[in-house]
């Protein structure tokens, strides 16, 4: 979802725009590198500026240390 190549269906929320809005507000956005490789979606397409790829150990630690978590 953190790539411009992802186009939302017309009848759903634009999750990419929602992520961009969060990034502009200074919310850290990390994307799962393992999921990227496994799914292969939009391979080679860059992530939004401000979104950062992270591996599972880093994401697990981030979740463990967080007070609130959003996933979608």
N, C-alpha and C positions, 0 to 999 in steps of 0.2 A: 504494500500500500504506500510505501514511502518513495514511490517513483512516478514521474510524470507519465510513464508508459501505461500505468494502470488507469483505466477509464471506468468510472462507476456506471452501473445500470441507471437509467433515468428514474426509476421508481425507488431508488435507495439513496441514503445519505452519501455525500462525497467524503469518504474517509480520508482521502489524500488531502483535501482542503482542510479538514479538521486537524490533521497532523501538521500541516504548514502553519495553521493558526497557533497551534501549541508551540511550535518552534519559535515563531515570532515573539511569543510571550516569554521566551526563555526556558520553557519546559524541556528537559533533556529527553531526546527521542533516540532510543537504541533499537536497532533491527537485528534480528537473529541471523547470524551468518550460517548456522547449520541449516535452518529452514530454507535460506536462499539456495544453498547447494542442493538440498534434498528435493525441493520443488522445481527448481530450475526456471521459475517464472521470470520473464523479462531479463534473462541472462544478459549481462553486459550493459544493461541500462543503469545509469547512475542513480544513487539515492538523492533525495532532496538535500539541498545545502542545509546543514545543521543536524541532519540525521546521521547517526554513526553506527557502523556494524560492530556487533559484539558476539563473542562466542558464549556457549552455554555456561561455563563456570562464572564468567563475569555477570551474565544476566541473572543467574541464581543468587549470587551475592547481592546484586542490586535489589532483587525482590526481597531477600532476607532483611536488608537494612532499611527498606522503605516503610513509611507509614501508610501510604495509599498506592494502589496500583491500578492502572487501566489497561485492559487488553481488548483487542478486537481483531 
